[in-house]
Amino acid sequence: MILVLFALLGVVLAAVAHDLGTQALDDQPLRPLAGTCPRCRSNRGWHRLACPGCGRRIGREVVLAAAMAAMAVALYRGLGPSALLAAYLGFAVLTAALVVSDLEEMRIVDRLNLPGSAILAVVLVLAALVEGQGGSLVRAFLGAAAYFAGTVVMFILGRGRGFGAGDVKLAPLLGLYCAFVSWGTLGWAVMVTAIAGGLVAIVILAAGRGRDAELPYGPPMVVGAWVALAAALNGAIPLPA
């Protein structure tokens, strides 16, 4: 029963994330659960399957809801009722919102990412201290620095193509929350990110958009972190400390 409740919580959090990601693009007031339409930006509400303003029907919202429901269940199973669970649910909401903004306009919005990352870093520190896991914080911040440094190198080598500045600024948050669990979790996150990014590139090339097409790399980075965290916290992959 508790898993069903967390799945439902995940659906609600997905709606919150989708609204935050959409509203932040136009500097609208952040109103979670307003049901903001990504196309015309009107607040249609979540009780409608189609926007009365432009006729757009929900689509990716369903995918996001399913992914968030699965992630919420995985986090609960891995962390149990704890302060860390609240921190990681917040992490899931922010990263999902950033995926929405990147998919919509190919940019990770600083308005969400920078203050959100700072807040979630503080929340993780407090949660770790409450749960007596302060020792993992050193590894977490080293992981954040390592992931950030790696993406800076990629950004410089690619001259801003492939890896954008927004992706670089997203990396510390992903590194922080993955490395808090273990170095292996961060390693798996990077590997899954590379695989997911490659698959996205193949799909775009197959669609005939050409090699010069701009790719949103934020979503593969978030998918990599989510998959690694869900697997690591539930013992699905062997991980060194």
C-alpha positions in Angstrom: 0.0 0.0 0.0 2.8 2.4 0.9 4.4 1.9 -2.5 1.2 2.8 -4.2 1.0 6.0 -2.2 4.5 6.9 -3.2 3.7 6.2 -6.8 0.8 8.6 -6.6 3.0 11.1 -4.9 5.4 10.7 -7.8 2.6 11.6 -10.2 1.8 14.8 -8.2 5.5 15.7 -8.1 5.7 15.2 -11.9 2.9 17.8 -12.3 4.8 20.2 -10.1 8.0 19.6 -12.0 6.4 20.1 -15.4 4.8 23.4 -14.3 8.0 24.7 -12.8 10.0 23.8 -15.9 7.5 25.4 -18.2 6.8 28.6 -16.2 10.5 29.3 -15.6 11.1 29.6 -19.4 9.1 32.8 -19.6 9.9 34.2 -16.1 6.3 33.5 -15.1 5.5 33.4 -11.4 6.2 29.8 -10.2 2.8 28.3 -9.5 3.1 24.5 -9.1 0.0 22.5 -10.1 -1.4 25.4 -12.3 -1.3 23.1 -15.3 0.7 25.5 -17.5 0.5 24.6 -21.2 4.0 24.4 -22.8 2.8 25.7 -26.1 0.7 28.8 -25.3 1.7 29.1 -21.6 -1.9 29.4 -20.4 -2.9 27.8 -17.1 -5.2 25.1 -18.3 -5.3 23.2 -15.0 -4.5 19.5 -14.6 -8.1 18.4 -14.8 -8.0 18.9 -18.6 -6.4 16.6 -21.1 -6.3 19.3 -23.8 -5.5 23.0 -23.5 -8.6 25.1 -24.2 -6.4 27.9 -25.6 -4.4 26.1 -28.2 -5.8 22.6 -28.3 -2.5 20.9 -27.3 -3.1 17.5 -25.7 -0.9 16.1 -22.9 1.7 13.7 -24.1 5.1 13.9 -22.5 3.4 14.8 -19.2 2.3 11.1 -19.0 5.8 9.9 -19.6 7.1 12.2 -16.9 4.5 11.1 -14.5 5.3 7.4 -15.0 9.0 8.1 -14.6 8.5 10.1 -11.5 6.2 7.5 -10.0 8.8 4.8 -10.6 11.6 7.1 -9.1 9.5 7.9 -6.0 9.0 4.2 -5.3 12.6 3.4 -5.9 13.7 6.2 -3.6 11.4 5.1 -0.8 12.5 1.4 -1.1 16.1 2.5 -1.0 16.0 5.1 1.6 13.0 4.4 3.7 11.1 7.1 5.7 14.0 9.4 6.4 15.3 13.0 6.0 17.4 11.8 3.1 14.2 10.6 1.3 12.9 14.2 1.4 16.1 15.5 0.0 16.2 13.0 -2.9 12.5 13.6 -3.8 13.4 17.3 -4.0 16.3 16.4 -6.2 14.0 14.4 -8.5 11.5 17.3 -8.8 14.2 19.9 -9.7 16.0 17.7 -12.2 12.7 16.7 -13.8 11.8 20.4 -14.2 15.1 21.1 -15.8 14.5 18.3 -18.3 11.2 19.9 -19.2 12.9 23.2 -19.9 15.7 21.6 -21.9 13.3 19.6 -24.0 11.1 22.7 -24.6 13.7 25.3 -25.5 17.0 23.5 -25.4 18.2 25.4 -22.3 18.5 24.6 -18.6 17.1 27.6 -16.9 19.4 29.3 -14.4 16.4 30.7 -12.6 15.6 27.1 -11.4 19.0 25.4 -11.6 21.2 27.8 -9.6 19.0 28.6 -6.6 17.5 25.1 -6.6 20.9 23.4 -6.6 22.1 25.6 -3.7 19.0 24.8 -1.7 19.2 21.1 -2.4 22.9 21.1 -1.4 22.0 22.6 2.0 19.0 20.2 2.4 21.3 17.2 1.7 23.8 18.4 4.3 21.1 18.8 6.9 19.5 15.5 6.0 22.9 13.7 6.2 23.6 15.1 9.6 20.2 14.2 10.9 20.6 10.6 9.7 24.2 10.3 11.0 25.8 10.1 7.6 27.8 13.2 7.7 30.9 11.2 6.6 29.4 10.8 3.1 29.3 14.5 2.6 33.0 14.8 1.8 32.6 12.2 -1.0 29.5 14.0 -2.2 31.1 17.4 -2.6 34.2 15.8 -4.2 31.9 14.1 -6.6 30.2 17.4 -7.4 33.6 19.0 -8.1 34.7 16.0 -10.3 31.6 16.0 -12.4 31.7 19.7 -12.8 35.4 19.6 -13.9 34.6 16.8 -16.4 31.8 18.7 -18.0 34.0 21.9 -18.1 36.6 19.9 -20.1 33.9 18.6 -22.4 32.5 22.1 -22.9 36.0 23.5 -23.8 36.9 20.7 -26.1 33.5 20.8 -27.8 33.5 24.7 -27.9 30.0 24.7 -26.5 28.6 22.2 -28.9 27.0 19.1 -27.4 27.7 20.3 -23.8 26.2 23.6 -23.2 26.8 26.0 -20.3 23.6 24.9 -18.7 24.7 21.3 -18.7 28.0 22.3 -17.0 26.0 24.1 -14.3 23.7 21.1 -13.9 26.6 18.7 -13.3 27.5 19.6 -9.7 24.0 18.8 -8.4 24.0 15.4 -10.2 27.5 14.7 -8.9 26.6 15.7 -5.4 23.6 13.5 -5.0 25.1 10.5 -6.9 28.5 10.5 -5.1 26.7 10.8 -1.7 25.6 7.3 -2.2 29.0 6.0 -3.5 31.6 6.7 -6.1 30.3 3.8 -8.0 26.9 5.4 -8.3 28.5 8.5 -9.9 30.5 6.2 -12.3 27.3 4.4 -13.4 25.6 7.8 -13.8 28.3 9.0 -16.2 28.2 5.7 -18.1 24.4 5.7 -18.5 24.5 9.3 -19.5 27.0 8.5 -22.3 24.8 5.7 -23.5 21.6 7.7 -23.3 23.2 10.6 -25.1 24.5 8.4 -27.9 21.0 6.9 -28.3 19.5 10.4 -28.6 22.1 11.4 -31.2 21.3 8.2 -33.2 17.6 8.9 -33.1 18.1 12.5 -34.2 20.4 11.5 -37.1 17.9 8.8 -38.1 15.2 11.5 -38.2 17.3 13.3 -40.9 18.1 16.4 -38.8 21.8 16.1 -39.7 25.1 16.1 -37.7 24.9 19.8 -37.0 21.5 19.5 -35.1 21.6 20.8 -31.6 21.2 18.0 -29.0 19.7 18.5 -25.5 22.2 16.8 -23.3 20.5 17.7 -20.0 17.9 14.9 -20.2 20.5 12.2 -20.8 22.5 13.5 -17.8 19.4 13.4 -15.6 18.4 9.9 -16.9 21.9 8.7 -16.1 21.7 10.0 -12.5 18.2 8.7 -11.9 19.0 5.2 -13.3 22.2 5.0 -11.3 20.5 6.2 -8.0 17.5 3.9 -8.4 19.7 0.9 -9.1 22.3 1.6 -6.4 19.8 2.3 -3.7 18.0 -0.9 -4.4 21.0 -3.1 -4.7 20.5 -3.8 -8.4 24.2 -3.1 -9.3 27.4 -3.9 -7.5 29.0 -0.8 -6.2 32.2 -0.1 -4.3 32.0 2.4 -1.5 
